Amino acid sequence: MELDRMDENDWKYHGEGNKSLVVSHVQKCVLFHCMQWLNNINQTAEQAFRQIQNIVDFTSNVMSCLLGEKFVHSGEVVRLPLEFVRQLSIKIQHQRPAWRCDKVMDIYSGCALCLPNLTSPTLHQPTPTPPLCIEIKPKCGFLPSPKHVSKDIKTRVCRYCMHQHYKVANGKWKRRSLYCPLDLFSGNRQRMHFAIRHLIEEPQNNLKVFKGGQCIYSSKEGSDESPDTNSLLHHLRPYFLRGNNRVNGHMTTKAVLNDFIQVLGNALLSAAGGDGGQVTDRTGEGRSFCEASLFNRERIRHVHICRSQGLPTNNILSRILQTQMLDSLDIEGLYPLYCRVEQHLQDFPKDRTGLQIDGPYDQNFLEKVQKCSMEDDGSVEYAAAKVHQYRIAMTAKDCSIMVTLVPSGEEEDDDEEHSDRSSVEQAFSSSVSVLDLDPKPLDSVPRQLRLDQKIVSCYLRT
């Protein structure tokens, strides 16, 4: 790709988050993440370049080590012609959701983060049905320790389930999602399938389905309309006609949904990058069950069906969960340490560099996080290391998992060699990647504490 000969007509709007707007190439599997600014406040090109390079360094030197290199794409910073960026900004403006347009795209620095477009993989054999890509934002998969929280409810109901009440009360969503992250992270197939089913029924920002690079299923924030599950199943039906549930060449809607959930669950449980399927034992831990989960209510009646099987070691869900659990203090326990750091920086602002508050995100940064003492010695170094752990955990709580399902294109129904596998398992090869691994800024800590208090108060009221 020749960066000095860019044409805005080769690019289209792909999506956006709170900090970046994403465009994709119409033919090549490439994305540009362009930074967004509020109120047209811009920084210099070099500052913008450094900001994006920080994201690349954090992803490659920190998150890649914690989550596994094979799951993470770090990307690279690119400099784009300013005229191309301005024309692109004009072209995509009408494609953006109205509620996102309070933020403007950075058209002055010419810097962007270049990443592969995982929703449209090209490295596969041509098949009648294009690859599927499922984007899942799993959120936090454990309950905090009672040692550091002021409200007992936080040790019994997970943050996501409580947050649903707050979002509905504030009009962000019209309906609560019944998805519970603790079910997805359980390693128990029944709980995982239960969680995926509820993600599909009410996807909100936590599930999107792409076919051949086109988004075919998602939710619109604030919309009164439920997503069209029947439309999704219509798209999925051709992928599963070889399954065991077909009747005279047809499948029931329920069978299509069950097969899709099974394939997606298998991909998430795959020990790819692991060591042959050892499991992390979470039985009896107590922090892996949420009282708000509908499955948990079933468990109370039928305890024997829900004995946790654990996640395979080095499986992507296991790695994400372990990284999330670097948040060992909860925001309530962390906040006094944040205040210690902030007070020190007010008194000694030059120490900001030595404490690596804004990076560099290098091997030294990771070692500080991994070797942090268990006991508080009262030092600012200890406080900074715990804050860094929390920031990394927050990134893991907010990441996206991209599951790519490539149809095999082979008719294996009668193949004795695969007789021990169901035909629906034979029908796909899968790969898993993790995205949205930006570092969380230090000043997000007070905001997180305020939000946590609002969420808990709203839940206790309702």
DAJO-V308355 format. One record per helix or strand. SS is the DSSP state (~ for helix, > for strand). FROM is the first residue (numbers start at 1). TO is the last residue. Records with the same first field share a line. If there is no record, write none. Layout:
SS: FROM-TO ; FROM-TO
This chain:
~: 3-5 ; 8-10 ; 45-67 ; 69-71 ; 82-95 ; 98-100 ; 146-148 ; 152-155 ; 159-169 ; 181-184 ; 189-201 ; 229-237 ; 253-269 ; 294-301 ; 303-306 ; 316-324 ; 330-347 ; 351-354 ; 363-370 ; 380-397 ; 416-418 ; 423-426 ; 444-461
>: 11-16 ; 20-25 ; 30-38 ; 72-72 ; 76-79 ; 103-105 ; 111-116 ; 132-136 ; 207-211 ; 214-217 ; 247-247 ; 250-250 ; 279-279 ; 312-312 ; 400-407 ; 428-435
